[in-house]
Amino acid sequence: MTPTETDARTEFQRAEERTAHNYHPLPVVVQHAEGAWMTDVAGTRYLDLLAGYSALNFGHGHPELTRVAREQLEQLTLTSRAFVHDRFADFCAALGDLCGKDLVLPMNTGAEAVETAIKVARKWGYEVKGVPPGRAKILVMTGNFHGRTTTVVGFSDDPDAHNGFGPFTPGFQAVTYGDLAAVEAAIDEDTVAVLLEPIQGEGGVVIPPDDFLPGVRELCTRHDVLMVADEIQSGLGRTGRTFACDHSDVVPDVYVLGKALGGGIIPVSAVVADRDVLSVLRPGQHGSTFGGNPLACAVGAAVVQLLGTGEPQRRATELGVVLRERLEAMVGHGVLDVRVRGLWAGVDIDPTVGTGRDVCEALMARGVLAKDTHGSTIRLAPPLVVSEEDLGWGLDQLAAVVGG
């Protein structure tokens, strides 16, 4: 029997009936994907302009990444960190070199890596900086998104993420994102870290003022505070550079990485820093059963190798010019504002056109998949392998939807 749209709707309804509603997905049921395109159970093709929130920077089914994964599946998938496996050293060395740092602590998910970075920063504050026990403070930013653990949502100002999940972990102070004076005023002798996203992805691809990241770097150095950069969405080629911090010539003390590090195949994350930071952890103080497993290390090392060619970064830069020019032409024609860095954009929809969700549903009907955030904004993050022709076609559909 040939699948039909009715079959697709039935599959979607079955999923909705047996799933906790922590997401509000578009009514599409994907069955196959390759490169920048996905196909649903009814055979309808869609251009993917989300790329799994940057987890699919290298596209669906990248041939080199899937080859490495298949080969590793036949060799060894898990040992736990009770033992060392033959892919571990290569992955840690390659990722450390990519970041210019001494040590790598592999984890699984982005939220787990953020939690790890928080623990490391506190431990460093007590053992290295000399903050009195129980007084370590971490500065965070308004509009932040670092995951959805109870610790992280405690310092989120998104009511959906925050409300109803307390009591929350103390030790965090929020300051206005992009406001260097606010950061400086909040730093005191108990401050151990400033945790920030170089570009706020969930917030709508919010780019701070040019002097913000260099200024935070200088303040952290001057006050002996760790600068912790959450590059889970912004890193690994998305913005046209290996890391979003590179655009400001800033090197943080700690990189928090995830999403694209797993090549769209397996969850892989990591905290990367120099020895004087990560060496504060000793056996028994932190761990992860699946963190740094052989399959993850094999895929992660292949991702680092791809980035080492510079090709993903180059494509993001070149196609980012197309993305920026096309989106800026829509401002005043159904779009209020756009923010673009590399192949990543936040698009603020004119409310007279509809909500971000309305626009995403209209795009889906035209064969394009994107995601809304904060009501009136949609995020565009195509796989870096998307062709210029396909990207242009997808933007044509957006222009038609918003009336631009």
C-alpha positions as CSV (number, residue, x, y, z in Angstrom):
1,M,0.0,0.0,0.0
2,T,1.3,3.5,-0.9
3,P,1.6,5.7,2.1
4,T,-0.8,8.7,2.1
5,E,-1.2,12.0,4.0
6,T,-3.9,10.2,6.0
7,D,-1.3,7.6,7.1
8,A,1.0,10.5,8.1
9,R,-1.7,12.1,10.2
10,T,-2.5,8.8,11.8
11,E,1.1,8.2,12.8
12,F,1.4,11.7,14.2
13,Q,-1.8,11.2,16.3
14,R,-0.5,7.9,17.6
15,A,2.7,9.6,18.8
16,E,0.8,12.4,20.4
17,E,-1.5,10.0,22.3
18,R,1.4,8.0,23.9
19,T,3.9,10.8,24.5
20,A,4.3,13.3,27.3
21,H,3.7,16.7,25.8
22,N,7.1,18.3,26.6
23,Y,7.3,19.4,22.9
24,H,4.9,20.9,20.5
25,P,6.1,19.4,17.2
26,L,4.9,20.3,13.8
27,P,2.5,17.6,12.4
28,V,5.0,15.8,10.3
29,V,6.4,12.3,10.7
30,V,9.8,11.9,9.2
31,Q,10.9,8.5,7.9
32,H,14.1,9.2,5.9
33,A,16.6,12.0,5.5
34,E,19.7,12.7,3.4
35,G,21.8,15.8,3.4
36,A,19.5,18.8,3.9
37,W,16.3,17.0,3.0
38,M,13.8,14.9,5.0
39,T,11.0,12.7,3.7
40,D,7.9,11.8,5.7
41,V,6.0,8.6,5.8
42,A,3.7,9.7,3.0
43,G,6.7,10.4,0.7
44,T,6.6,14.2,1.0
45,R,10.0,15.9,0.9
46,Y,10.9,18.8,3.2
47,L,14.0,21.1,3.2
48,D,15.4,21.0,6.7
49,L,16.1,24.6,7.9
50,L,16.6,23.6,11.6
51,A,19.3,20.9,11.5
52,G,18.3,19.5,14.9
53,Y,19.2,22.9,16.6
54,S,22.7,22.5,15.1
55,A,23.1,18.9,16.0
56,L,23.0,18.1,12.2
57,N,25.5,20.7,11.1
58,F,27.0,18.1,8.7
59,G,23.6,17.1,7.4
60,H,21.6,13.9,7.6
61,G,23.5,10.7,7.0
62,H,26.9,12.3,6.2
63,P,28.7,9.5,4.4
64,E,32.0,9.7,6.3
65,L,30.3,9.9,9.7
66,T,27.9,7.0,9.0
67,R,30.8,5.0,7.7
68,V,32.8,5.5,10.9
69,A,29.8,4.8,13.0
70,R,29.0,1.5,11.2
71,E,32.6,0.3,11.5
72,Q,32.7,1.1,15.2
73,L,29.3,-0.6,15.8
74,E,30.9,-3.8,14.7
75,Q,33.9,-3.3,16.9
76,L,33.0,-1.9,20.3
77,T,30.2,0.3,21.6
78,L,30.6,0.7,25.3
79,T,33.1,-0.1,28.0
80,S,32.2,2.6,30.6
81,R,35.0,4.7,32.0
82,A,36.0,1.8,34.2
83,F,38.3,0.9,31.4
84,V,40.1,2.7,28.6
85,H,39.2,1.9,25.0
86,D,41.2,2.4,21.8
87,R,39.2,5.4,20.5
88,F,39.4,7.4,23.7
89,A,42.8,9.0,23.5
90,D,42.5,10.0,19.8
91,F,39.2,11.7,20.4
92,C,40.3,13.6,23.5
93,A,43.6,14.7,21.8
94,A,41.9,15.8,18.6
95,L,39.2,17.8,20.4
96,G,41.6,19.3,22.8
97,D,43.8,20.4,19.9
98,L,40.8,21.9,18.1
99,C,40.0,24.0,21.2
100,G,43.7,24.7,22.0
101,K,43.2,23.2,25.5
102,D,45.0,20.5,27.5
103,L,42.1,18.3,28.7
104,V,38.8,17.0,27.6
105,L,36.0,15.6,29.8
106,P,33.5,13.7,27.6
107,M,29.8,13.6,28.5
108,N,26.7,12.9,26.5
109,T,24.1,15.7,26.3
110,G,24.6,19.4,26.3
111,A,22.8,19.8,29.6
112,E,25.0,17.3,31.1
113,A,28.1,19.2,29.9
114,V,26.7,22.4,31.3
115,E,26.1,20.7,34.7
116,T,29.7,19.4,34.5
117,A,31.1,22.9,33.8
118,I,29.2,24.3,36.8
119,K,30.6,21.6,39.1
120,V,34.1,22.2,37.7
121,A,33.8,26.0,38.2
122,R,32.7,25.6,41.8
123,K,35.4,23.1,42.6
124,W,38.0,25.3,40.9
125,G,36.7,28.3,42.9
126,Y,37.2,26.5,46.2
127,E,40.4,24.7,45.6
128,V,42.3,27.2,43.3
129,K,40.8,30.7,43.8
130,G,40.2,30.1,47.5
131,V,36.5,31.1,47.8
132,P,35.2,30.1,51.2
133,P,33.2,26.9,51.3
134,G,29.5,27.2,50.1
135,R,29.9,30.8,48.8
136,A,30.8,30.2,45.1
137,K,28.8,32.4,42.7
138,I,28.4,32.0,39.0
139,L,27.2,34.9,36.9
140,V,24.7,34.0,34.1
141,M,22.9,36.0,31.5
142,T,19.3,37.1,31.1
143,G,17.7,35.3,28.1
144,N,20.0,32.3,28.6
145,F,19.3,28.7,27.6
146,H,21.7,26.0,28.9
147,G,19.3,23.0,29.0
148,R,16.5,21.9,31.2
149,T,17.9,20.3,34.3
150,T,16.6,21.6,37.7
151,T,19.8,23.5,38.3
152,V,19.8,25.2,34.9
153,V,16.1,26.1,34.8
154,G,16.6,27.7,38.2
155,F,18.5,30.6,36.7
156,S,16.4,30.7,33.5
157,D,14.0,33.7,33.0
158,D,11.8,31.8,30.6
159,P,8.6,31.1,32.6
160,D,7.9,27.9,30.7
161,A,11.3,26.5,31.6
162,H,11.3,27.9,35.2
163,N,7.9,28.0,36.7
164,G,6.7,25.0,38.7
165,F,10.1,23.3,39.1
166,G,11.5,24.8,42.3
167,P,13.1,24.9,44.8
168,F,16.2,25.8,42.9
169,T,19.9,25.6,43.4
170,P,21.4,28.8,44.8
171,G,24.7,30.3,43.8
172,F,23.7,32.0,40.5
173,Q,23.2,35.7,39.7
174,A,21.7,36.8,36.4
175,V,22.9,40.0,34.7
176,T,21.7,41.6,31.5
177,Y,23.1,39.9,28.4
178,G,25.3,42.2,26.4
179,D,25.7,44.7,29.3
180,L,29.4,44.8,30.2
181,A,28.9,47.3,33.0
182,A,26.3,44.9,34.6
183,V,28.8,42.1,34.5
184,E,31.5,44.2,36.1
185,A,29.2,45.4,38.8
186,A,28.2,41.9,39.7
187,I,31.7,40.4,40.0
188,D,32.9,40.1,43.6
189,E,35.4,38.0,45.6
190,D,33.0,35.0,45.6
191,T,32.5,34.9,41.8
192,V,34.1,31.8,40.3
193,A,32.7,31.9,36.7
194,V,30.8,33.8,34.1
195,L,28.6,31.4,32.1
196,L,27.3,32.6,28.8
197,E,26.4,31.8,25.2
198,P,28.5,33.8,22.7
199,I,25.2,33.9,20.7
200,Q,22.0,33.1,22.4
201,G,20.4,30.4,20.1
202,E,17.1,29.6,21.9
203,G,16.7,33.3,22.6
204,G,16.4,33.9,18.9
205,V,20.0,34.1,17.6
206,V,20.7,37.1,19.8
207,I,24.2,38.5,19.0
208,P,25.8,40.7,21.8
209,P,27.5,44.0,21.1
210,D,31.0,43.7,19.6
211,D,32.8,44.7,22.8
212,F,30.9,42.4,25.0
213,L,32.8,39.1,24.7
214,P,36.3,40.8,24.7
215,G,35.1,42.8,27.7
216,V,34.0,39.8,29.6
217,R,37.2,38.1,28.8
218,E,39.2,41.0,30.2
219,L,37.1,41.2,33.4
220,C,37.4,37.4,34.0
221,T,41.2,37.6,33.6
222,R,41.5,40.7,35.9
223,H,39.3,39.2,38.7
224,D,40.5,35.6,38.4
225,V,37.2,34.3,37.2
226,L,36.6,31.5,34.7
227,M,35.0,32.5,31.4
228,V,32.8,29.6,30.4
229,A,31.4,29.6,26.9
230,D,28.4,27.5,26.1
231,E,29.1,26.8,22.4
232,I,26.7,23.8,22.2
233,Q,24.6,25.4,19.5
234,S,26.9,28.1,18.2
235,G,30.1,26.0,18.0
236,L,31.6,23.6,15.5
237,G,31.2,25.6,12.3
238,R,27.7,27.0,12.6
239,T,28.7,30.7,12.5
240,G,31.4,30.4,9.9
241,R,34.1,30.0,12.4
242,T,35.0,26.9,14.5
243,F,33.6,28.7,17.6
244,A,31.4,31.8,17.8
245,C,34.0,33.2,20.2
246,D,36.4,33.3,17.3
247,H,34.6,36.2,15.7
248,S,35.6,38.3,18.7
249,D,39.2,36.8,19.0
250,V,38.2,35.6,22.4
251,V,39.4,32.3,24.0
252,P,37.3,31.3,27.0
253,D,38.8,29.3,29.9
254,V,36.2,26.6,29.4
255,Y,34.4,25.4,26.2
256,V,31.1,23.6,26.6
257,L,30.3,21.6,23.5
258,G,27.6,19.3,22.2
259,K,25.0,18.8,19.5
260,A,27.1,18.8,16.3
261,L,29.9,17.0,18.1
262,G,27.8,13.8,17.6
263,G,27.5,14.3,13.9
264,G,23.7,13.9,14.1
265,I,24.3,10.2,15.0
266,I,24.8,9.9,18.7
267,P,24.6,12.4,21.6
268,V,28.2,13.6,22.3
269,S,29.2,16.5,24.5
270,A,32.3,17.6,26.3
271,V,33.9,20.2,28.6
272,V,37.3,21.3,27.4
273,A,39.7,23.4,29.4
274,D,43.3,23.6,30.5
275,R,44.9,21.3,33.1
276,D,44.8,23.9,35.9
277,V,41.0,23.9,35.6
278,L,39.9,20.4,34.9
279,S,42.5,18.8,37.1
280,V,40.4,19.8,40.1
281,L,38.2,16.7,39.5
282,R,39.5,13.5,41.0
283,P,38.2,9.9,40.7
284,G,34.8,9.4,42.2
285,Q,33.8,13.1,42.1
286,H,32.2,13.1,38.7
287,G,31.3,10.6,36.1
288,S,29.1,9.3,33.3
289,T,28.4,5.7,32.3
290,F,28.1,6.5,28.6
291,G,30.4,9.6,28.5
292,G,33.3,9.0,26.1
293,N,32.0,5.7,24.9
294,P,33.8,4.1,21.9
295,L,31.0,4.9,19.4
296,A,30.8,8.5,20.6
297,C,34.6,8.9,20.4
298,A,34.8,7.4,16.9
299,V,32.1,9.8,15.6
300,G,33.3,12.8,17.5
301,A,36.9,12.3,16.2
302,A,35.5,12.1,12.7
303,V,33.6,15.4,13.3
304,V,36.8,17.1,14.5
305,Q,38.6,15.8,11.4
306,L,35.9,17.4,9.1
307,L,36.2,20.7,10.9
308,G,40.0,20.5,10.5
309,T,39.5,20.8,6.8
310,G,37.9,24.2,7.2
311,E,35.3,23.3,4.6
312,P,32.2,23.4,6.9
313,Q,33.3,26.8,8.2
314,R,33.8,28.1,4.7
315,R,30.4,27.0,3.5
316,A,28.7,28.6,6.5
317,T,30.5,31.8,5.8
318,E,29.7,31.9,2.1
319,L,26.1,30.7,2.4
320,G,25.7,33.0,5.3
321,V,26.1,36.0,2.9
322,V,23.2,34.6,0.9
323,L,21.1,34.1,4.0
324,R,21.8,37.6,5.3
325,E,21.1,39.3,2.0
326,R,17.8,37.5,1.4
327,L,16.5,38.0,4.9
328,E,17.4,41.6,5.1
329,A,15.4,42.2,1.9
330,M,12.4,40.9,3.8
331,V,12.6,43.4,6.6
332,G,9.6,45.7,6.3
333,H,7.8,43.1,4.2
334,G,6.4,40.8,6.9
335,V,9.6,40.7,8.9
336,L,10.5,43.2,11.6
337,D,14.2,42.3,12.2
338,V,16.8,39.7,11.5
339,R,20.0,38.6,13.1
340,V,22.5,36.6,11.1
341,R,25.9,35.1,12.0
342,G,27.1,32.5,9.4
343,L,24.4,30.1,8.5
344,W,22.3,30.9,11.5
345,A,19.5,33.4,11.7
346,G,16.8,34.7,14.0
347,V,13.8,36.2,12.1
348,D,11.3,38.4,14.0
349,I,7.9,38.0,12.3
350,D,5.6,41.0,12.0
351,P,2.6,40.1,14.2
352,T,0.2,41.2,11.4
353,V,1.5,38.2,9.5
354,G,1.0,35.8,12.4
355,T,3.0,34.1,15.1
356,G,6.2,32.2,14.6
357,R,4.3,29.0,14.8
358,D,1.9,30.2,12.1
359,V,4.8,30.9,9.8
360,C,6.4,27.5,10.5
361,E,3.1,25.7,9.7
362,A,2.8,27.7,6.5
363,L,6.4,26.8,5.6
364,M,5.7,23.1,6.3
365,A,2.8,23.2,3.8
366,R,5.4,24.5,1.2
367,G,7.9,21.8,2.0
368,V,10.2,23.7,4.4
369,L,10.7,22.8,8.1
370,A,11.8,25.5,10.6
371,K,11.1,26.2,14.3
372,D,9.6,29.1,16.2
373,T,10.9,30.4,19.5
374,H,9.5,33.0,22.0
375,G,6.3,33.4,20.0
376,S,7.2,35.7,17.2
377,T,10.6,34.6,16.1
378,I,11.7,31.7,13.9
379,R,15.2,30.3,13.8
380,L,16.9,29.2,10.6
381,A,19.9,26.8,10.9
382,P,20.2,24.7,7.7
383,P,22.7,21.9,7.6
384,L,26.1,23.3,6.5
385,V,25.9,21.0,3.5
386,V,22.8,22.6,2.0
387,S,23.3,23.8,-1.6
388,E,23.0,27.4,-2.5
389,E,20.1,26.5,-4.8
390,D,18.2,24.7,-2.1
391,L,18.8,27.4,0.4
392,G,17.5,30.0,-2.1
393,W,14.4,28.0,-2.7
394,G,13.7,27.7,1.0
395,L,14.1,31.4,1.4
396,D,11.7,31.9,-1.5
397,Q,9.1,30.0,0.5
398,L,9.7,32.2,3.5
399,A,9.3,35.3,1.5
400,A,6.1,34.0,0.0
401,V,4.7,33.2,3.4
402,V,5.5,36.5,5.0
403,G,4.6,38.5,2.0
404,G,8.1,39.7,1.3
